[in-house]
Amino acid sequence: MFGWVRGARTFGWDEVARIFGRRRRSEVDERAKLLGRMIALLVHSLRTKSYDEFVARFSNPGQQPDALKRLSSKAHFQMRVSPTCWYDATVSYARDDARSLCIAGGGDDFGVVISANATDDGVVVKLDPADGQKPGRDARAVTRALLAFPGFRSSGTTEDSVGVLPDYDY
């Protein structure tokens, strides 16, 4: 989408590149704030609601879990953040003390993995693209932004991989 910005730098249009870079950072920061609020709501609901209440509130319309998933106490749903960014979520209510949430980013945030459970106070965020694939264009920046929020922490290898790689790939 911003491939022409790279060309603008080549031709001396550094100011144009800086303006669009700031706009993109702002969009990523706003998306991270939205994700932070959504995750806080999901984790709170995971702790306070039964499986049936959770499914009734968060299932995508027309895509409620079938009988087999209900027996296994699992639910899957998708959170669309933008046309080019979405998160696939999986919730497991295996036992009261083992409730868990796993969210995987797609599109621009491909490779961002967020996990939490009902007994732990923290939310774990990591950059983990599948099978050595390249992370989405904003995955590193979103991971960094989420790790700055209170209660969000890294899972050991995240800081190393996020700290070495550049913030934005124009």
N, C-alpha and C positions, 0 to 999 in steps of 0.2 A: 504494500500500500504506500509506503514512504520510500520506495526505491529511488525516486527522483531526487530525494534529499541528498543521497550519497553523491549524485551527479552535481547537485548544487554546490556541495563543498569543493568538488573538483574544479568548478569554474569560478570559485571565489565568492560564492554566495553563503558565506558562513552564518550571517545573521538570519537568513531564511531557515537554515538547518537548525540553529539554536531555538528559534520561535517554535518550529514544529516539534523539536525535541522536548521543550517545556510543556507543550500541549499534551504530548503523549505521556510524559511523566505524570501530569495532572490526571489524565484519564486512568492510568494504572493505579495511582493513589486512591482515587475515588472508587474504583472497582475493588481494591483491597479493603477499604472501609466498609463497603457493602457486604463483602464476603465475611468480614469480621462480625458484623451484626447478624448475618444469617447463621453463621456457625454458632454464635452465642445462643441464639434462639433454638437451634437444633439440639445443642447440648443440654440446655435447660429442659426442653421437652423430653429428651431422652431420660433425664433423671426424674421427671415429675409425672409423666404420662404413661399409661399402659400401652401395650402394643397396638390394640385396636384404636385407641384415641390418637396415637401418633399416626397411624395409617390413614385415619379419617382426615386428619389435618394436613398431611404433607404429600399424599399420593397425587401424582399427576392425574387430571380428570380422565376417566375412562381407562386408566391403567393401574387399578388397584391390584394388590397381590392376589394370585389365584389360590386355590385351596392348599396346594402343596407348599407354597411359600408361607402361607398362614400357619401351617402345621410346623414348619421349621422356624417360625417367628422372624422372618427376614422380609425386608422391603427394599425396593430399588426405586429411585426417582431421579429426575434430572432437573437441575437448576440452570436456566438460561440467563446468562448475565448480559449478553449482547449477541448479535447475529454471528459473530466470529469467536465467541467464548462461551463455554458451558461447563458445568460440573456434574458428573455422575456420582450419586450418593448411594451408599448401601448401609442399611441399619440392621443390626442383629439384636434381638431380644432373647438370646439363648437362655439366660437365667437372670434373675433380678440383679445379681451382683456382677454379671458379665455383659451388660448392655454396651454396644459399641457402635461407632459411626466411622465410616471411611468415605472420603470424598476425593475423586480424581478429576483433575482439570483436563479439558479438551480444547482444541482450537488454539487460540493465542496463548492459553495457559496450560497447554499440554505438558505434562510432567510434574505439575504441582500435586502433591498428595497430602491430604490433611486427615488426621485420625484423632479420635477422642473416645473415651469410655465414661460410663456413669460414675465410676468410683474414683477416678483421678481428677485433680483440679486443672490439669494442663491440657492444652491442645497441641499435638505434635504436627509440625509442618516440615515437609522435606521436598526436595527437587529430585525426582526419581523417574525419568522417562523410561518407558518399557523397552526392553531388548536393545539398549544402546542407541535408540532413536534420538534425534535432535529435539531438545525442548522447544516448546512454543516460543514465539518471539517475545512475549512478556512474562514468561514463567519465572525467570530469575528475579525480575523486579517485583513481581507479586509476592514471591517467597520472601524476599527481603522485607517488603512492606508488612506482611503478616507477622514476621518474627519480631517486629518492633512493637506489636500490640502486647499489652499485659496478658499473661496467661498463655501465650503462644510460645512454644519452645521448639528447638531443633532436635533432630534425632541423631546427633553425633556426626554423621557423614555429610549432613546438609550444609553446615557452615563451611566446611572445606570446599565443597563443590560450588557453593554459591559465592564464596569470597574470592575465588580465583577468576571466575568468569565475568565478562563485562556486563554492566547493567542492561543496556539496550542494544539491540542489533538492528541498525538502520540499513 
